[in-house]
Amino acid sequence: IKKIGVFTSGGDAPGMNAAIRAVVRTALYYNVEVVGIGRGYEGMINGEFYPMNRRSVANIIQRGGTILKTARSKAFMTPEGRKEAYNQLTNQGIDALVAIGGDGTFTGAKIFGEEYNIPILGLAGTIDNDLYGTDFTIGYDTAINTVTDAVDKIRDTAESHDRVFIVEVMGRDSGLIALRSGISIGAESIMIPETKTDIEALLNRLEMSRKDKSSRIIIVAEGEEDSGGAFHVADVIKNRFPTFDTRVSILGHIQRGGKPTAMDRVLACRVGVAAVEELLKGRKAEMVGLVHGKIAFTPFDHAIKHHVEINQNLLRIVEILSL
Ligand code: F6P
């Protein structure tokens, strides 16, 4: 391998810059050229290539977002788009790739790698933590800390006004942001797509704790559908308890920004170094993750398709501690 291309694709996540830096510096350490590709697959097709040196990635480890920018490319889903991308890579002399992103990114990487026999390794970069084959994805730790910080603030005002807050957090198909941030902020209840939502049970809990709690916070994952969404949950609560003062707060994209936590930076550095070292040894078509604290490799299709199991013990903890 002579020249590695690195790119970020899909939704951004804090720690992507730390991952780019790790890939660039590791490649240079092994005397391999490295090129940054702008705006993911879209930039690959349009020829957005930036030769990288050690200084190109200076002072980015602590920055949120991605210096390479990111996009969700429709063109890359077509054979013509991928052909153009391959032609562009060939013109640049790029003979291996590191893809940083989530399931859409790895779906593209799997197809592209097979079609053109180009070695690609992936780094899991998404706040959702919804990839199989890594305990945590880059960005997840920062996102749950952001949620914790935001909801602690909501708790202050909820407590002052004796209010019930329904807080919607991100997670398109996954409740993992809701689960850990819910534990961390001491949520009354969490609602996630992976488990059946029992609104009656929630109403009963609210009834039970009626006398001895002044504020209550219920965390609803964006992807949860059983309940009808945060506003609907608020309506149901208002109907049952007309005296409860109820508010909804949608945290939104603040969850995607901000300085990555130390855990996300270290994770990004570890998987970034491993990706380049393993590409040089001939590995391809796998996601590099961390399982039980050790570097682990998972074929792209497993990482995407295998469902991340919800830790039942964490759900039990919410139940026990919210009484
Ligand atoms: O996949 C990360 C994520 O933040 C999801 O949790 C969310 O549903 C989605 O991206 C939002 O995407 P967009 O920024 O395109 O609105």
Residues whose N, C-alpha, C, O or C-beta is under 5 A from the ligand:
A	BS01	F6P	G11 D128 M170 G171 R172
